[in-house]
Amino acid sequence: ICYVTLREHNKSIGTKFIKLINEWNEVLECHNISGNFDFMLKIAVHNMDEYYHFHVHKLSQSELIANVQSMFVMGTIKETNIMV
């Protein structure tokens, strides 16, 4: 999971960011969120070396992004899609 803050908050930057995210195959999901960050990305790669490459050569290279914070799942306690 990767949390992203954009450099600026306007329609033009948002549109460019969405276009960029849709070009990156590593990004499985992108959610617009509230709080300290603007977006939450679900990233899927084969290993940490691939994540490092994605982070350094794609995320960090974008002039649209001001801040990135990565978090990794250490283990899964419960996972379901059943709603009551």
N, CA, C and O of each residue as an XYZ file, in Angstrom:
336
protein
N       0.861     -1.173      0.000
C       0.000      0.000      0.000
C       0.900      1.227      0.000
O       1.903      1.274      0.712
N       0.542      2.193     -0.784
C       1.338      3.400     -0.904
C       0.400      4.607     -0.797
O      -0.596      4.684     -1.516
N       0.710      5.523      0.077
C      -0.076      6.744      0.243
C       0.641      7.882     -0.463
O       1.855      8.036     -0.335
N      -0.117      8.679     -1.211
C       0.452      9.726     -2.050
C      -0.215     11.067     -1.766
O      -1.436     11.146     -1.630
N       0.595     12.117     -1.678
C       0.118     13.492     -1.604
C       0.581     14.208     -2.861
O       1.750     14.122     -3.237
N      -0.328     14.908     -3.506
C       0.033     15.664     -4.701
C       0.699     16.984     -4.322
O       0.477     17.501     -3.227
N       1.507     17.525     -5.218
C       2.179     18.810     -4.992
C       1.187     19.958     -4.919
O       1.322     20.864     -4.097
N       0.184     19.904     -5.794
C      -0.835     20.945     -5.837
C      -2.198     20.287     -5.925
O      -2.326     19.143     -6.361
N      -3.207     21.021     -5.509
C      -4.571     20.511     -5.544
C      -5.404     21.346     -6.503
O      -6.012     22.350     -6.133
N      -5.406     20.892     -7.749
C      -6.264     21.521     -8.749
C      -6.653     20.470     -9.784
O      -6.076     19.383     -9.821
N      -7.623     20.794    -10.612
C      -8.167     19.829    -11.559
C      -7.109     19.348    -12.555
O      -7.075     18.165    -12.893
N      -6.261     20.240    -13.019
C      -5.242     19.885    -14.002
C      -4.262     18.846    -13.448
O      -3.981     17.842    -14.102
N      -3.747     19.093    -12.244
C      -2.802     18.163    -11.612
C      -3.495     16.832    -11.334
O      -2.920     15.772    -11.584
N      -4.707     16.875    -10.826
C      -5.462     15.649    -10.550
C      -5.675     14.811    -11.793
O      -5.512     13.591    -11.761
N      -6.038     15.455    -12.884
C      -6.257     14.757    -14.151
C      -4.966     14.120    -14.656
O      -4.979     12.986    -15.134
N      -3.853     14.841    -14.553
C      -2.554     14.303    -14.978
C      -2.146     13.115    -14.114
O      -1.613     12.128    -14.621
N      -2.397     13.210    -12.809
C      -2.049     12.122    -11.906
C      -2.863     10.871    -12.246
O      -2.305      9.776    -12.311
N      -4.148     11.014    -12.458
C      -5.010      9.872    -12.793
C      -4.555      9.221    -14.099
O      -4.531      7.995    -14.208
N      -4.198     10.034    -15.080
C      -3.688      9.492    -16.347
C      -2.407      8.700    -16.110
O      -2.240      7.611    -16.660
N      -1.510      9.234    -15.304
C      -0.250      8.571    -14.994
C      -0.482      7.245    -14.287
O       0.121      6.236    -14.653
N      -1.344      7.234    -13.285
C      -1.640      6.020    -12.527
C      -2.194      4.929    -13.437
O      -1.858      3.756    -13.280
N      -3.036      5.311    -14.378
C      -3.613      4.337    -15.304
C      -2.588      3.757    -16.273
O      -2.842      2.715    -16.877
N      -1.444      4.403    -16.434
C      -0.368      3.900    -17.290
C       0.537      2.911    -16.561
O       1.237      2.131    -17.207
N       0.537      2.929    -15.240
C       1.433      2.072    -14.460
C       0.758      0.746    -14.157
O      -0.217      0.701    -13.407
N       1.272     -0.343    -14.738
C       0.705     -1.675    -14.519
C       0.873     -2.161    -13.084
O       0.115     -3.021    -12.635
N       1.841     -1.632    -12.364
C       2.074     -2.038    -10.970
C       0.944     -1.614    -10.043
O       0.759     -2.206     -8.980
N       0.191     -0.598    -10.435
C      -0.897     -0.078     -9.605
C      -2.176     -0.859     -9.912
O      -2.740     -0.750    -11.000
N      -2.623     -1.652     -8.928
C      -3.848     -2.429     -9.092
C      -5.085     -1.624     -8.745
O      -6.133     -1.777     -9.373
N      -4.958     -0.758     -7.736
C      -6.081      0.051     -7.273
C      -5.571      1.449     -6.920
O      -4.432      1.618     -6.483
N      -6.428      2.436     -7.118
C      -6.136      3.806     -6.712
C      -7.413      4.382     -6.125
O      -8.448      4.428     -6.791
N      -7.335      4.820     -4.875
C      -8.490      5.364     -4.173
C      -8.193      6.796     -3.741
O      -7.131      7.075     -3.185
N      -9.124      7.693     -3.995
C      -9.052      9.063     -3.492
C      -9.501      9.010     -2.042
O     -10.603      8.541     -1.757
N      -8.674      9.477     -1.125
C      -8.973      9.324      0.305
C      -8.954     10.662      1.025
O      -8.455     11.657      0.499
N      -9.503     10.677      2.233
C      -9.445     11.864      3.086
C      -8.306     11.685      4.083
O      -7.763     10.590      4.228
N      -7.956     12.751      4.755
C      -6.908     12.668      5.765
C      -5.632     13.328      5.302
O      -5.665     14.296      4.542
N      -4.501     12.805      5.760
C      -3.195     13.408      5.475
C      -2.704     13.191      4.052
O      -1.801     13.893      3.598
N      -3.285     12.231      3.344
C      -2.863     11.918      1.989
C      -4.035     12.084      1.037
O      -5.192     12.119      1.456
N      -3.721     12.187     -0.250
C      -4.747     12.372     -1.272
C      -5.216     11.052     -1.889
O      -6.392     10.896     -2.220
N      -4.280     10.100     -2.041
C      -4.596      8.845     -2.702
C      -3.957      7.677     -1.972
O      -2.904      7.809     -1.348
N      -4.615      6.536     -2.063
C      -4.063      5.279     -1.574
C      -3.930      4.355     -2.780
O      -4.907      4.098     -3.483
N      -2.716      3.858     -3.015
C      -2.455      2.969     -4.134
C      -2.190      1.560     -3.632
O      -1.482      1.366     -2.643
N      -2.757      0.585     -4.312
C      -2.426     -0.804     -4.046
C      -1.471     -1.224     -5.156
O      -1.841     -1.271     -6.329
N      -0.244     -1.526     -4.767
C       0.825     -1.856     -5.697
C       1.088     -3.357     -5.640
O       1.131     -3.940     -4.557
N       1.265     -3.985     -6.804
C       1.620     -5.404     -6.834
C       2.861     -5.596     -7.703
O       2.861     -5.292     -8.896
N       3.912     -6.105     -7.076
C       5.149     -6.459     -7.767
C       5.623     -7.793     -7.195
O       5.097     -8.262     -6.186
N       6.610     -8.395     -7.836
C       7.061     -9.724     -7.431
C       7.942     -9.734     -6.183
O       7.953    -10.714     -5.438
N       8.676     -8.654     -5.956
C       9.593     -8.649     -4.814
C       9.968     -7.210     -4.453
O       9.541     -6.262     -5.112
N      10.755     -7.066     -3.421
C      11.132     -5.735     -2.939
C      12.032     -4.993     -3.924
O      11.991     -3.765     -3.989
N      12.833     -5.713     -4.681
C      13.662     -5.047     -5.693
C      12.788     -4.375     -6.749
O      13.076     -3.258     -7.178
N      11.723     -5.056     -7.164
C      10.798     -4.463     -8.132
C      10.061     -3.274     -7.527
O       9.817     -2.278     -8.208
N       9.707     -3.379     -6.242
C       9.050     -2.239     -5.598
C      10.007     -1.055     -5.524
O       9.615      0.079     -5.799
N      11.233     -1.307     -5.162
C      12.238     -0.249     -5.103
C      12.349      0.442     -6.467
O      12.355      1.670     -6.545
N      12.436     -0.346     -7.530
C      12.535      0.214     -8.882
C      11.302      1.065     -9.205
O      11.433      2.167     -9.738
N      10.117      0.561     -8.886
C       8.877      1.312     -9.115
C       8.881      2.629     -8.337
O       8.547      3.683     -8.878
N       9.261      2.553     -7.073
C       9.262      3.740     -6.212
C      10.271      4.782     -6.697
O       9.948      5.965     -6.808
N      11.474      4.342     -6.981
C      12.553      5.271     -7.344
C      12.397      5.806     -8.766
O      12.621      6.993     -9.005
N      12.020      4.954     -9.701
C      12.027      5.349    -11.109
C      10.673      5.803    -11.648
O      10.605      6.347    -12.750
N       9.614      5.596    -10.906
C       8.303      6.056    -11.364
C       7.693      7.044    -10.364
O       7.555      8.228    -10.670
N       7.330      6.566     -9.180
C       6.679      7.443     -8.198
C       7.519      8.677     -7.883
O       7.032      9.804     -7.977
N       8.747      8.471     -7.520
C       9.599      9.577     -7.085
C       9.998     10.508     -8.226
O      10.412     11.641     -7.981
N       9.882     10.054     -9.441
C      10.253     10.873    -10.590
C       9.132     11.796    -11.060
O       9.373     12.721    -11.835
N       7.925     11.551    -10.602
C       6.795     12.360    -11.037
C       6.800     13.719    -10.349
O       6.839     13.807     -9.122
N       6.761     14.773    -11.153
C       6.711     16.136    -10.614
C       5.355     16.449     -9.995
O       5.190     17.490     -9.358
N       4.379     15.555    -10.177
C       3.037     15.761     -9.636
C       2.952     15.409     -8.150
O       2.074     15.896     -7.437
N       3.870     14.560     -7.692
C       3.789     13.988     -6.347
C       4.727     14.708     -5.383
O       5.909     14.902     -5.667
N       4.170     15.100     -4.234
C       4.960     15.783     -3.204
C       5.481     14.818     -2.152
O       6.595     14.981     -1.655
N       4.669     13.799     -1.806
C       5.028     12.914     -0.701
C       4.492     11.517     -0.970
O       3.384     11.345     -1.479
N       5.303     10.520     -0.615
C       4.909      9.117     -0.747
C       5.248      8.417      0.554
O       6.337      8.600      1.099
N       4.321      7.616      1.052
C       4.586      6.790      2.225
C       4.138      5.376      1.917
O       2.986      5.150      1.546
N       5.042      4.425      2.070
C       4.741      3.030      1.780
C       4.494      2.262      3.068
O       5.137      2.500      4.091
N       3.549      1.336      2.995
C       3.271      0.417      4.095
C       3.113     -0.969      3.502
O       2.570     -1.124      2.408
N       3.585     -1.974      4.220
C       3.557     -3.331      3.712
C       2.774     -4.238      4.656
O       2.874     -4.115      5.877
N       2.007     -5.135      4.087
C       1.255     -6.108      4.873
C       2.232     -7.160      5.380
O       2.948     -7.782      4.596
N       2.255     -7.352      6.682
C       3.139     -8.334      7.293
C       2.468     -9.697      7.387
O       3.138    -10.729      7.389
N       1.153     -9.693      7.464
C       0.376    -10.930      7.546
C      -1.094    -10.578      7.508
O      -1.478     -9.447      7.806
N      -1.912    -11.540      7.143
C      -3.346    -11.309      7.049
C      -4.066    -12.061      8.154
O      -3.902    -13.272      8.296
N      -4.854    -11.354      8.928
C      -5.629    -11.942     10.015
C      -7.003    -12.360      9.519
O      -7.485    -13.446      9.843
N      -7.632    -11.497      8.732
C      -8.950    -11.790      8.188
C      -9.087    -11.100      6.848
O      -8.669     -9.954      6.681
N      -9.672    -11.801      5.897
C      -9.918    -11.214      4.585
C     -11.200    -11.822      4.035
O     -11.287    -13.032      3.825
N     -12.186    -10.977      3.807
C     -13.462    -11.450      3.298
C     -14.084    -10.373      2.428
O     -13.705     -9.205      2.514
N     -15.018    -10.753      1.607
C     -15.778     -9.780      0.832
C     -17.267     -9.947      1.074
O     -18.089     -9.400      0.340
N     -17.609    -10.704      2.107
C     -19.012    -10.924      2.474
C     -19.501     -9.764      3.324
O     -18.902     -9.440      4.349
N     -20.603     -9.133      2.891
C     -21.182     -8.035      3.651
C     -22.474     -8.515      4.289
O     -23.257     -9.229      3.663
N     -22.688     -8.126      5.515
C     -23.898     -8.523      6.239
C     -24.936     -7.447      6.120
O     -26.033     -7.585      6.661
